[in-house]
Amino acid sequence: MKIQLSKYALMGNPVSHSKSPFIHQYFAKQLNIDLTYEAILVPLQGFRESLVAFQKQGGKGLNITLPFKQQAFMLMDKLGKVAIKAGAVNTVVFYPDGTRLGENTDGIGFLRDFVENHHGEIANKKILLLGAGGAARGVLGPILSQVPECVVIANRTPCKVEVLIQDFSKYGVVLSGASEKNEKLDFDIIINSTSASLENSVPDTITPSLFRKKVWCYDMAYKDEPTSFLMFAKAQGAIHCMDGLGMLVEQAAESFFLWHGVKPETQDLINQLRENTRRN
């Protein structure tokens, strides 16, 4: 008799670059759990249908990536505390009774990578956050919990920034990057939450003048080679450039914990993925 393995997947657009299937299969082997995990390319106008179909096929859980995190938030029956604050979902748990729980593990993934893996500091720092979509929403609350001096958000659609300011200003100092006064700030950290690097471009909201000071730069995207944002940052004199590979592994570990009740070890996997990247 063939055993039906528990089904998990990543949904997004694009997903061909994703290392999530390898990561979750690595975790499953580490903890002796039988499962399948695939990356599903979802049409831009077909997310709801894809989610429903996966659930009907017996899916146990999903990871959600760009550009569907806010749409996923609207399709949940229950929401975790972090997802409620973020207004975006990157992890879905399907319960046997058909209900869906949505949570967001992006923020904890970012903090574990930036603070624990890279020994970065956020408290009392001036931070520029590029982008105002679901990825930005996922990390903004956890960043503010570390009490930075301020977080300035720059986005080509200013109205989205204003919504974030309204939603998050109760948790800390959140400002709009459209202000001339804010543009003169010497930032300590610049974080790219946009999808520009996946398109081999640089967010049009940054200029060389933002790098007057030796800043730390973090790209939430990742590729086998340095991202376009990090190459730009390094050329401007950024002293520490990090991509989102470690964040990906750390948020995946938190998703894995939500699904299975056990938390995998991450550092060996991060080192292995880095080594594979250097070989390629």
C-alpha positions, 0 to 999 in steps of 0.5 A: 500500500502506497503511503500518501505523504503530507503535501506542502508548497510555495506559491508565488510569481516568480518561483523558479529561483526558489530554494524553498523546496530544497530547504524544507526537504532538508529540514524534513530529512534532518527531523525524520519527517516524511513530506513533499514540498514543491514550488508552484508558479501561480498566475497573477490573477489566479491566487485564490483558485490555486490556494483552494485547489491545493487545499482540496487536493489534501495540502497541509500547508503553504508558504506564500511569496511575492506578490500574494502575501496581502491577498493571502491575508484576506483569505484566512479564517484565523490569523496569528498575532504577527500576521495581524500586525503585518496585514500580510501572510507568508505561512498557511496552515490547513486544518482537518476541519477545512479552516485556514490559519495564516501567520507571518514568519518573515520578520522573525526570519529577518531578525534572526539573520540580521541580528544573530547570524550577521551580528547586526544592531537595530536599536537606535539606528536610522533605517531606510526601508525600500518598498511598501508591499507585503514583504515590507509589512512582514518585517516592519513590526519586528524591526520596530520592536527593536527600537530603532531611532526611526524607519523611513519608508521609500516607495514609488507609490507614496499612498502605500507608504502613508498606509504603512505609517498609519498602521505602524506608527503606534509601534515606533517612529515611521516616516515617509521617504518623500520628505526632503528632511528625511532624505538628508538623514544619514542612514545606518541600515538600508533594507530592500524589500522590493522585487527589483533584484529579481528583475536585475534592477535597482529600486528607483527610490535610491540614489548614491547620495544615500550612501554618504555614510558607511551603511549596512545594506540588506536585500531581502531577495537572494540569487546565486550571484550578488543581487543588483541592489547589493552590487550598487550598494557596494559600489557606493561604499556600503561596508556590509552587504547581505542578501536574504538567503539567511532570512529565507532559511530562518523564516522557513524554519519558523514555518516548519515549526508551525506545521510540525511542532519541531524547530530545525537547526539552520546554521549548517544549512545556511553554510551549505547553501553559501558553499554551493553558491560559491561553487557555482 
